[in-house]
Amino acid sequence: MKIHKLLAALLFIVFISACNQARFDKVPGLYQDLIPQQLQGNYQFKGKDFKSQKFDSLHIDIGLNEIKFIDQSGYEIWTIHQDFQIHQIRNLFVLGKTDEDVKTLWNLMILEPTDNGVKVYFVLDEKIKNTPEFKLQRYMPFMDVNYNHDPIPGVPQLADGAQIQPNGGINQYRFYMTNEEQFITYFEKELQNKNFVLLNRTGKEKNSKKDRKK
């Protein structure tokens, strides 16, 4: 049974309603063949800005090679290498999922294990307030590329094949070229301990961890 579309994609869309997912040329860090032990466990989604029974009922089980999203209406499974990749940078894990529109590029999130769960940071293409500049531009080179698709009937077309959209923009996408050093600098300056979703560890894993500390 498939979980509701909103919940199935929760980790990518919770904070993206007013922002854009950033696209990257690669998943930075050291490739992981399996999901690292530090991330494995049973979790419950906790979002202070999303108080509803739909979100409160969402559980996430992370195993050796899959992530299972479980809701009262059903479940959905993401399998490593098939639906996502995980790379490691220091004590952080970068989860990469193929971009929905540009299959050669990646959408990224950062997973930071804690004593009681996992902090999930979203890598978004956010503008700097009162400027035309985007935050990611400060840390990584980027390219703006025209979408390659058949012309839309009735829409004005430029000499290079790009089309003018109804809002006056051009159908381009931006992607960033990154490496470990650039990516970790961006994380430390812009994301760390700021905006994140906390997945609270539940069940036996949480209790056994407390017991080991005694």
PyRosetta script that sets phi, psi and omega in degrees:
from pyrosetta import init, pose_from_sequence

init()
pose = pose_from_sequence("MKIHKLLAALLFIVFISACNQARFDKVPGLYQDLIPQQLQGNYQFKGKDFKSQKFDSLHIDIGLNEIKFIDQSGYEIWTIHQDFQIHQIRNLFVLGKTDEDVKTLWNLMILEPTDNGVKVYFVLDEKIKNTPEFKLQRYMPFMDVNYNHDPIPGVPQLADGAQIQPNGGINQYRFYMTNEEQFITYFEKELQNKNFVLLNRTGKEKNSKKDRKK")
pose.set_psi(1, 137.1)
pose.set_omega(1, -178.7)
pose.set_phi(2, -90.3)
pose.set_psi(2, 136.6)
pose.set_omega(2, 177.4)
pose.set_phi(3, -72.8)
pose.set_psi(3, 159.3)
pose.set_omega(3, 177.8)
pose.set_phi(4, -53.6)
pose.set_psi(4, 139.6)
pose.set_omega(4, -173.7)
pose.set_phi(5, -54.4)
pose.set_psi(5, -41.2)
pose.set_omega(5, -179.2)
pose.set_phi(6, -60.2)
pose.set_psi(6, -44.9)
pose.set_omega(6, -177.2)
pose.set_phi(7, -75.1)
pose.set_psi(7, -33.0)
pose.set_omega(7, 179.5)
pose.set_phi(8, -60.5)
pose.set_psi(8, -35.7)
pose.set_omega(8, -178.2)
pose.set_phi(9, -103.9)
pose.set_psi(9, 19.5)
pose.set_omega(9, -171.2)
pose.set_phi(10, -52.9)
pose.set_psi(10, -46.5)
pose.set_omega(10, -174.7)
pose.set_phi(11, -65.2)
pose.set_psi(11, -12.4)
pose.set_omega(11, 177.4)
pose.set_phi(12, -106.3)
pose.set_psi(12, -14.9)
pose.set_omega(12, -171.8)
pose.set_phi(13, -121.8)
pose.set_psi(13, -4.9)
pose.set_omega(13, -176.7)
pose.set_phi(14, -54.8)
pose.set_psi(14, -45.2)
pose.set_omega(14, -177.8)
pose.set_phi(15, -106.2)
pose.set_psi(15, 11.6)
pose.set_omega(15, -170.5)
pose.set_phi(16, -100.7)
pose.set_psi(16, -0.9)
pose.set_omega(16, -177.3)
pose.set_phi(17, -59.9)
pose.set_psi(17, -33.4)
pose.set_omega(17, -178.8)
pose.set_phi(18, -109.0)
pose.set_psi(18, 4.8)
pose.set_omega(18, -177.0)
pose.set_phi(19, -133.8)
pose.set_psi(19, 175.3)
pose.set_omega(19, 179.8)
pose.set_phi(20, -113.0)
pose.set_psi(20, 142.6)
pose.set_omega(20, 172.5)
pose.set_phi(21, -68.7)
pose.set_psi(21, 135.5)
pose.set_omega(21, 175.6)
pose.set_phi(22, -82.0)
pose.set_psi(22, 147.2)
pose.set_omega(22, 177.0)
pose.set_phi(23, -110.1)
pose.set_psi(23, 141.6)
pose.set_omega(23, -178.1)
pose.set_phi(24, -130.4)
pose.set_psi(24, 154.3)
pose.set_omega(24, -179.5)
pose.set_phi(25, -77.9)
pose.set_psi(25, -15.8)
pose.set_omega(25, -178.5)
pose.set_phi(26, -157.7)
pose.set_psi(26, 168.1)
pose.set_omega(26, 170.1)
pose.set_phi(27, -96.8)
pose.set_psi(27, 112.4)
pose.set_omega(27, -176.4)
pose.set_phi(28, -73.3)
pose.set_psi(28, 154.0)
pose.set_omega(28, 176.7)
pose.set_phi(29, 108.7)
pose.set_psi(29, -176.9)
pose.set_omega(29, -178.1)
pose.set_phi(30, -85.9)
pose.set_psi(30, 121.6)
pose.set_omega(30, -178.2)
pose.set_phi(31, -57.6)
pose.set_psi(31, 135.1)
pose.set_omega(31, 178.4)
pose.set_phi(32, -112.2)
pose.set_psi(32, 125.6)
pose.set_omega(32, -178.4)
pose.set_phi(33, -72.2)
pose.set_psi(33, -33.1)
pose.set_omega(33, 177.9)
pose.set_phi(34, -129.2)
pose.set_psi(34, 165.9)
pose.set_omega(34, 177.4)
pose.set_phi(35, -69.0)
pose.set_psi(35, 124.2)
pose.set_omega(35, -176.7)
pose.set_phi(36, -59.3)
pose.set_psi(36, 149.1)
pose.set_omega(36, -177.4)
pose.set_phi(37, -59.6)
pose.set_psi(37, -33.6)
pose.set_omega(37, -178.3)
pose.set_phi(38, -60.0)
pose.set_psi(38, -22.9)
pose.set_omega(38, -178.1)
pose.set_phi(39, -97.9)
pose.set_psi(39, -17.8)
pose.set_omega(39, -174.2)
pose.set_phi(40, -70.7)
pose.set_psi(40, 142.4)
pose.set_omega(40, 178.8)
pose.set_phi(41, 151.1)
pose.set_psi(41, -177.3)
pose.set_omega(41, 178.3)
pose.set_phi(42, -106.5)
pose.set_psi(42, 132.3)
pose.set_omega(42, -174.1)
pose.set_phi(43, -134.2)
pose.set_psi(43, 156.1)
pose.set_omega(43, 171.3)
pose.set_phi(44, -121.0)
pose.set_psi(44, 135.5)
pose.set_omega(44, 179.1)
pose.set_phi(45, -69.8)
pose.set_psi(45, 131.6)
pose.set_omega(45, 175.3)
pose.set_phi(46, -128.2)
pose.set_psi(46, 115.7)
pose.set_omega(46, 178.5)
pose.set_phi(47, -131.1)
pose.set_psi(47, 112.7)
pose.set_omega(47, -174.9)
pose.set_phi(48, -63.8)
pose.set_psi(48, -24.9)
pose.set_omega(48, -178.6)
pose.set_phi(49, -95.0)
pose.set_psi(49, 3.3)
pose.set_omega(49, -177.1)
pose.set_phi(50, -130.9)
pose.set_psi(50, 73.1)
pose.set_omega(50, -177.0)
pose.set_phi(51, -91.6)
pose.set_psi(51, 94.3)
pose.set_omega(51, 175.9)
pose.set_phi(52, -153.0)
pose.set_psi(52, 156.3)
pose.set_omega(52, -178.8)
pose.set_phi(53, -65.0)
pose.set_psi(53, -29.5)
pose.set_omega(53, 178.6)
pose.set_phi(54, -60.1)
pose.set_psi(54, -47.5)
pose.set_omega(54, -177.9)
pose.set_phi(55, -75.8)
pose.set_psi(55, -37.6)
pose.set_omega(55, -178.9)
pose.set_phi(56, -64.0)
pose.set_psi(56, -25.5)
pose.set_omega(56, -176.9)
pose.set_phi(57, -89.6)
pose.set_psi(57, 0.9)
pose.set_omega(57, -177.6)
pose.set_phi(58, -82.2)
pose.set_psi(58, 123.4)
pose.set_omega(58, 174.7)
pose.set_phi(59, -116.6)
pose.set_psi(59, 146.5)
pose.set_omega(59, -179.1)
pose.set_phi(60, -127.4)
pose.set_psi(60, 119.9)
pose.set_omega(60, 177.7)
pose.set_phi(61, -106.5)
pose.set_psi(61, 120.2)
pose.set_omega(61, 179.4)
pose.set_phi(62, -108.0)
pose.set_psi(62, 118.5)
pose.set_omega(62, -178.9)
pose.set_phi(63, -109.6)
pose.set_psi(63, -159.8)
pose.set_omega(63, -176.3)
pose.set_phi(64, -70.2)
pose.set_psi(64, -35.2)
pose.set_omega(64, -177.0)
pose.set_phi(65, -139.0)
pose.set_psi(65, 14.3)
pose.set_omega(65, 178.8)
pose.set_phi(66, -154.6)
pose.set_psi(66, 157.5)
pose.set_omega(66, 174.2)
pose.set_phi(67, -118.8)
pose.set_psi(67, 126.3)
pose.set_omega(67, -177.2)
pose.set_phi(68, -114.0)
pose.set_psi(68, 122.4)
pose.set_omega(68, 177.1)
pose.set_phi(69, -97.3)
pose.set_psi(69, 122.3)
pose.set_omega(69, -174.9)
pose.set_phi(70, -121.8)
pose.set_psi(70, 126.6)
pose.set_omega(70, 178.6)
pose.set_phi(71, -131.1)
pose.set_psi(71, 166.1)
pose.set_omega(71, -179.4)
pose.set_phi(72, -60.5)
pose.set_psi(72, -19.4)
pose.set_omega(72, -179.3)
pose.set_phi(73, -95.7)
pose.set_psi(73, -6.4)
pose.set_omega(73, -179.3)
pose.set_phi(74, 153.0)
pose.set_psi(74, -153.4)
pose.set_omega(74, -178.8)
pose.set_phi(75, -154.5)
pose.set_psi(75, 164.2)
pose.set_omega(75, 172.7)
pose.set_phi(76, -143.7)
pose.set_psi(76, 145.6)
pose.set_omega(76, -176.9)
pose.set_phi(77, -119.7)
pose.set_psi(77, 132.0)
pose.set_omega(77, 170.4)
pose.set_phi(78, -106.9)
pose.set_psi(78, 130.9)
pose.set_omega(78, -179.1)
pose.set_phi(79, -108.7)
pose.set_psi(79, 134.2)
pose.set_omega(79, -179.0)
pose.set_phi(80, -61.4)
pose.set_psi(80, 144.4)
pose.set_omega(80, -177.3)
pose.set_phi(81, 74.7)
pose.set_psi(81, -28.0)
pose.set_omega(81, 178.4)
pose.set_phi(82, -92.0)
pose.set_psi(82, -45.6)
pose.set_omega(82, -178.2)
pose.set_phi(83, -110.8)
pose.set_psi(83, -18.1)
pose.set_omega(83, -178.8)
pose.set_phi(84, -162.9)
pose.set_psi(84, 166.8)
pose.set_omega(84, 171.9)
pose.set_phi(85, -125.0)
pose.set_psi(85, 156.3)
pose.set_omega(85, 174.0)
pose.set_phi(86, -128.0)
pose.set_psi(86, 130.0)
pose.set_omega(86, 174.9)
pose.set_phi(87, -123.0)
pose.set_psi(87, 157.1)
pose.set_omega(87, -177.9)
pose.set_phi(88, -116.7)
pose.set_psi(88, 134.7)
pose.set_omega(88, 170.9)
pose.set_phi(89, -128.4)
pose.set_psi(89, 111.4)
pose.set_omega(89, -175.7)
pose.set_phi(90, 56.2)
pose.set_psi(90, -124.2)
pose.set_omega(90, 179.9)
pose.set_phi(91, -97.4)
pose.set_psi(91, 15.3)
pose.set_omega(91, -179.0)
pose.set_phi(92, -109.7)
pose.set_psi(92, 155.3)
pose.set_omega(92, 177.1)
pose.set_phi(93, -124.6)
pose.set_psi(93, 130.3)
pose.set_omega(93, -179.2)
pose.set_phi(94, -103.9)
pose.set_psi(94, 119.0)
pose.set_omega(94, 178.1)
pose.set_phi(95, -98.2)
pose.set_psi(95, 124.1)
pose.set_omega(95, -180.0)
pose.set_phi(96, -113.8)
pose.set_psi(96, 133.4)
pose.set_omega(96, 177.4)
pose.set_phi(97, -126.4)
pose.set_psi(97, 137.5)
pose.set_omega(97, -178.3)
pose.set_phi(98, -58.8)
pose.set_psi(98, 133.1)
pose.set_omega(98, 179.7)
pose.set_phi(99, -61.6)
pose.set_psi(99, 140.4)
pose.set_omega(99, -174.9)
pose.set_phi(100, -65.7)
pose.set_psi(100, -34.3)
pose.set_omega(100, -176.3)
pose.set_phi(101, -96.4)
pose.set_psi(101, -37.0)
pose.set_omega(101, -178.1)
pose.set_phi(102, -118.0)
pose.set_psi(102, 97.3)
pose.set_omega(102, -168.5)
pose.set_phi(103, -68.4)
pose.set_psi(103, -14.5)
pose.set_omega(103, 179.3)
pose.set_phi(104, -88.2)
pose.set_psi(104, -3.1)
pose.set_omega(104, -178.5)
pose.set_phi(105, -114.6)
pose.set_psi(105, 170.0)
pose.set_omega(105, -172.7)
pose.set_phi(106, -125.0)
pose.set_psi(106, 142.1)
pose.set_omega(106, 164.5)
pose.set_phi(107, -99.0)
pose.set_psi(107, 138.3)
pose.set_omega(107, -173.0)
pose.set_phi(108, -123.0)
pose.set_psi(108, 150.6)
pose.set_omega(108, 167.4)
pose.set_phi(109, -138.4)
pose.set_psi(109, 158.1)
pose.set_omega(109, -177.7)
pose.set_phi(110, -114.1)
pose.set_psi(110, 130.7)
pose.set_omega(110, 179.4)
pose.set_phi(111, -110.9)
pose.set_psi(111, 122.2)
pose.set_omega(111, -179.9)
pose.set_phi(112, -117.8)
pose.set_psi(112, 107.3)
pose.set_omega(112, 179.4)
pose.set_phi(113, -65.1)
pose.set_psi(113, 141.3)
pose.set_omega(113, 174.8)
pose.set_phi(114, -127.3)
pose.set_psi(114, 177.7)
pose.set_omega(114, 179.9)
pose.set_phi(115, -60.2)
pose.set_psi(115, -34.6)
pose.set_omega(115, -174.2)
pose.set_phi(116, -113.0)
pose.set_psi(116, 8.2)
pose.set_omega(116, -179.4)
pose.set_phi(117, 167.4)
pose.set_psi(117, -145.5)
pose.set_omega(117, -178.2)
pose.set_phi(118, -138.9)
pose.set_psi(118, 129.8)
pose.set_omega(118, 172.1)
pose.set_phi(119, -88.9)
pose.set_psi(119, 129.6)
pose.set_omega(119, -179.7)
pose.set_phi(120, -111.4)
pose.set_psi(120, 119.0)
pose.set_omega(120, 179.1)
pose.set_phi(121, -108.0)
pose.set_psi(121, 135.9)
pose.set_omega(121, -179.3)
pose.set_phi(122, -99.4)
pose.set_psi(122, 134.0)
pose.set_omega(122, -180.0)
pose.set_phi(123, -96.6)
pose.set_psi(123, 103.6)
pose.set_omega(123, -173.0)
pose.set_phi(124, -114.7)
pose.set_psi(124, 155.1)
pose.set_omega(124, 177.7)
pose.set_phi(125, -91.7)
pose.set_psi(125, 77.9)
pose.set_omega(125, -174.2)
pose.set_phi(126, -94.7)
pose.set_psi(126, 140.5)
pose.set_omega(126, 176.6)
pose.set_phi(127, -80.3)
pose.set_psi(127, 148.1)
pose.set_omega(127, 173.3)
pose.set_phi(128, -79.0)
pose.set_psi(128, 131.6)
pose.set_omega(128, -174.0)
pose.set_phi(129, -54.1)
pose.set_psi(129, 133.6)
pose.set_omega(129, 176.5)
pose.set_phi(130, 64.7)
pose.set_psi(130, 20.7)
pose.set_omega(130, 176.0)
pose.set_phi(131, -139.5)
pose.set_psi(131, 161.5)
pose.set_omega(131, 175.9)
pose.set_phi(132, -84.1)
pose.set_psi(132, -0.9)
pose.set_omega(132, -174.3)
pose.set_phi(133, -85.6)
pose.set_psi(133, 146.8)
pose.set_omega(133, 175.3)
pose.set_phi(134, -99.3)
pose.set_psi(134, 147.5)
pose.set_omega(134, -176.2)
pose.set_phi(135, -57.5)
pose.set_psi(135, -41.8)
pose.set_omega(135, -176.4)
pose.set_phi(136, -63.7)
pose.set_psi(136, -24.9)
pose.set_omega(136, 179.3)
pose.set_phi(137, -61.3)
pose.set_psi(137, -25.5)
pose.set_omega(137, -178.8)
pose.set_phi(138, -69.1)
pose.set_psi(138, -21.5)
pose.set_omega(138, -170.0)
pose.set_phi(139, -119.3)
pose.set_psi(139, -20.4)
pose.set_omega(139, -173.0)
pose.set_phi(140, -141.9)
pose.set_psi(140, 146.0)
pose.set_omega(140, 172.4)
pose.set_phi(141, -70.1)
pose.set_psi(141, 156.5)
pose.set_omega(141, -177.5)
pose.set_phi(142, -144.1)
pose.set_psi(142, 165.7)
pose.set_omega(142, 174.2)
pose.set_phi(143, -135.1)
pose.set_psi(143, 142.7)
pose.set_omega(143, 172.2)
pose.set_phi(144, -106.0)
pose.set_psi(144, 122.6)
pose.set_omega(144, -172.9)
pose.set_phi(145, -125.8)
pose.set_psi(145, 141.0)
pose.set_omega(145, 176.9)
pose.set_phi(146, -71.9)
pose.set_psi(146, 138.4)
pose.set_omega(146, 172.2)
pose.set_phi(147, -61.6)
pose.set_psi(147, 139.3)
pose.set_omega(147, -179.9)
pose.set_phi(148, -104.0)
pose.set_psi(148, 93.0)
pose.set_omega(148, 177.5)
pose.set_phi(149, -149.9)
pose.set_psi(149, 167.5)
pose.set_omega(149, -179.9)
pose.set_phi(150, -62.8)
pose.set_psi(150, 143.3)
pose.set_omega(150, 179.6)
pose.set_phi(151, -55.9)
pose.set_psi(151, 143.1)
pose.set_omega(151, 175.8)
pose.set_phi(152, -84.4)
pose.set_psi(152, 123.2)
pose.set_omega(152, -176.9)
pose.set_phi(153, -54.4)
pose.set_psi(153, 132.6)
pose.set_omega(153, 174.7)
pose.set_phi(154, 84.4)
pose.set_psi(154, -3.0)
pose.set_omega(154, -179.8)
pose.set_phi(155, -98.9)
pose.set_psi(155, 130.4)
pose.set_omega(155, -179.1)
pose.set_phi(156, -54.8)
pose.set_psi(156, 141.7)
pose.set_omega(156, -177.3)
pose.set_phi(157, -122.9)
pose.set_psi(157, 137.6)
pose.set_omega(157, 178.8)
pose.set_phi(158, -86.5)
pose.set_psi(158, 171.7)
pose.set_omega(158, -176.0)
pose.set_phi(159, -61.1)
pose.set_psi(159, -32.9)
pose.set_omega(159, -177.4)
pose.set_phi(160, -87.2)
pose.set_psi(160, 6.3)
pose.set_omega(160, 177.1)
pose.set_phi(161, 97.8)
pose.set_psi(161, -14.0)
pose.set_omega(161, 178.2)
pose.set_phi(162, -69.8)
pose.set_psi(162, 152.7)
pose.set_omega(162, 179.7)
pose.set_phi(163, -114.2)
pose.set_psi(163, 147.7)
pose.set_omega(163, 176.8)
pose.set_phi(164, -84.9)
pose.set_psi(164, 124.0)
pose.set_omega(164, -179.0)
pose.set_phi(165, -79.9)
pose.set_psi(165, 162.2)
pose.set_omega(165, -179.0)
pose.set_phi(166, -54.9)
pose.set_psi(166, -31.0)
pose.set_omega(166, -178.5)
pose.set_phi(167, -83.7)
pose.set_psi(167, 4.3)
pose.set_omega(167, 177.5)
pose.set_phi(168, 96.9)
pose.set_psi(168, -8.4)
pose.set_omega(168, -179.7)
pose.set_phi(169, -85.0)
pose.set_psi(169, 176.8)
pose.set_omega(169, 178.4)
pose.set_phi(170, -113.5)
pose.set_psi(170, 144.1)
pose.set_omega(170, -174.8)
pose.set_phi(171, -75.2)
pose.set_psi(171, 74.8)
pose.set_omega(171, 178.0)
pose.set_phi(172, -115.5)
pose.set_psi(172, 158.4)
pose.set_omega(172, 170.1)
pose.set_phi(173, -126.4)
pose.set_psi(173, 151.9)
pose.set_omega(173, 179.3)
pose.set_phi(174, -110.9)
pose.set_psi(174, 139.8)
pose.set_omega(174, 170.5)
pose.set_phi(175, -136.6)
pose.set_psi(175, 154.5)
pose.set_omega(175, -175.7)
pose.set_phi(176, -109.4)
pose.set_psi(176, 142.3)
pose.set_omega(176, 177.0)
pose.set_phi(177, -103.6)
pose.set_psi(177, 117.5)
pose.set_omega(177, -169.1)
pose.set_phi(178, -128.7)
pose.set_psi(178, 162.0)
pose.set_omega(178, 170.5)
pose.set_phi(179, -136.8)
pose.set_psi(179, 176.8)
pose.set_omega(179, -174.5)
pose.set_phi(180, -59.9)
pose.set_psi(180, -44.9)
pose.set_omega(180, -176.2)
pose.set_phi(181, -63.7)
pose.set_psi(181, -45.8)
pose.set_omega(181, 179.2)
pose.set_phi(182, -63.1)
pose.set_psi(182, -42.9)
pose.set_omega(182, -175.0)
pose.set_phi(183, -67.2)
pose.set_psi(183, -42.2)
pose.set_omega(183, -178.7)
pose.set_phi(184, -70.0)
pose.set_psi(184, -33.7)
pose.set_omega(184, 176.4)
pose.set_phi(185, -64.1)
pose.set_psi(185, -44.3)
pose.set_omega(185, 176.5)
pose.set_phi(186, -58.9)
pose.set_psi(186, -46.2)
pose.set_omega(186, -179.4)
pose.set_phi(187, -59.5)
pose.set_psi(187, -48.2)
pose.set_omega(187, -176.4)
pose.set_phi(188, -67.0)
pose.set_psi(188, -35.4)
pose.set_omega(188, -176.6)
pose.set_phi(189, -82.9)
pose.set_psi(189, -33.9)
pose.set_omega(189, -169.6)
pose.set_phi(190, -112.9)
pose.set_psi(190, -27.2)
pose.set_omega(190, -169.7)
pose.set_phi(191, -116.2)
pose.set_psi(191, -41.7)
pose.set_omega(191, -166.5)
pose.set_phi(192, -53.1)
pose.set_psi(192, 126.0)
pose.set_omega(192, 178.8)
pose.set_phi(193, 59.8)
pose.set_psi(193, 22.9)
pose.set_omega(193, 176.7)
pose.set_phi(194, -108.7)
pose.set_psi(194, -106.1)
pose.set_omega(194, -178.4)
pose.set_phi(195, -89.6)
pose.set_psi(195, 117.8)
pose.set_omega(195, 178.1)
pose.set_phi(196, -154.5)
pose.set_psi(196, 160.9)
pose.set_omega(196, 171.2)
pose.set_phi(197, -100.7)
pose.set_psi(197, 134.4)
pose.set_omega(197, 179.3)
pose.set_phi(198, -101.0)
pose.set_psi(198, 123.4)
pose.set_omega(198, 170.8)
pose.set_phi(199, -96.7)
pose.set_psi(199, 112.4)
pose.set_omega(199, -178.1)
pose.set_phi(200, -81.7)
pose.set_psi(200, 129.0)
pose.set_omega(200, 177.5)
pose.set_phi(201, -70.3)
pose.set_psi(201, 137.3)
pose.set_omega(201, -178.9)
pose.set_phi(202, -129.1)
pose.set_psi(202, 168.2)
pose.set_omega(202, 171.7)
pose.set_phi(203, 75.1)
pose.set_psi(203, -153.9)
pose.set_omega(203, -171.5)
pose.set_phi(204, -62.9)
pose.set_psi(204, -35.4)
pose.set_omega(204, -177.9)
pose.set_phi(205, -59.3)
pose.set_psi(205, -41.8)
pose.set_omega(205, -179.1)
pose.set_phi(206, -66.3)
pose.set_psi(206, -44.5)
pose.set_omega(206, -178.4)
pose.set_phi(207, -66.9)
pose.set_psi(207, -40.9)
pose.set_omega(207, -178.5)
pose.set_phi(208, -66.6)
pose.set_psi(208, -32.6)
pose.set_omega(208, 178.5)
pose.set_phi(209, -66.9)
pose.set_psi(209, -40.2)
pose.set_omega(209, 176.4)
pose.set_phi(210, -63.9)
pose.set_psi(210, -40.2)
pose.set_omega(210, -179.0)
pose.set_phi(211, -62.9)
pose.set_psi(211, -36.3)
pose.set_omega(211, -178.4)
pose.set_phi(212, -68.0)
pose.set_psi(212, -23.4)
pose.set_omega(212, -178.6)
pose.set_phi(213, -80.7)
pose.set_psi(213, -17.0)
pose.set_omega(213, -177.0)
pose.set_phi(214, -74.4)
pose.dump_pdb("model.pdb")
